[in-house]
């Protein structure tokens, strides 16, 4: 540790001891291949015991863990070696630790003008990116009633929708599309359109993007229903089209989504996204039917695959391996 980083670590230790820590942000890893892009820490109170909550920002998700003060200090000391920047916010001050390209580090101290009492609540109120009140498509799809109250049995669906948008928000912020105003999207296998409507709503109304979006679905009745709901919402640039994923022709697009593509339709969707030069391709490669059908009954893993669930998992691993290597 350099003298500057030692001084900073001493300040962090003191903020733990005198309970002045508001938050700590470790960012800008030296290596782009580092497991974490950022680590955010804050004090929390769990069953009347003091802990430090760490949120690890990976490339496509956030992972939250809670640590004792001692374990957390060890973690910080270890991670400081891998990151260039660190921002320590205490009740009174903001300490900025920066490392330049030559490896020289500086520590700047400023008064924390926006200082607030430390919030140690463990479970903070969850973000709601899709507002249920006065939401025409959520009403039409049977998620909420006219008052915006979640209908019985649909709480998980609304949570899934918000989690999906939260994930897409994170992906979008890491892409070159973050500053682009005009965005074109194709959602293959859009089904009833829960996630399709929500994404169009979020990008158009929350972010103010000019979105052109098509949902591709093979079931005609769902296509007709979704187009009707889009008209009711006034979503003129959201359209649903009947067709098979393998046959649907796509020009240049920004985002391709395929979350419900069964069997080789997942591979068809990935191919279409690559051919259309999509900046973002989001798929849920859950199906493995083709590989599973091709697996012989007699092979060196037969003692394992005699059990259906294990055969299924082996087929999943092989399928995703082939996709990754293609």
ABEGO torsion letter per residue (X at the ends): XBAAAAAAAAAAAAAAAAGABABBBBBGBABAABABABBBBBBBBBGGBBBBBBBBBBAABBBBBBBBAAAAAAAAAAAAAABABBBBBBAABBBBBBBBAAGBBBBBBBBBAABBBBBABABBBBBBABBABGBAAAAAAGABBAAGBBBBGAAAAAAAAAAAAAAAAAAAAABAAAABABBBBBBBGAEAGAAAAAAAAAAAAAAGBBBBBBBBBABAAAAAAAAAAAAAAGBAABBBBBEBAAABBBBBBABBBBAABBEAAAAAAAAAAAAAGBABBBBBBABAAAAAAABBABBAAAAAAABAAAAAAAAAAAAAAAAAAX
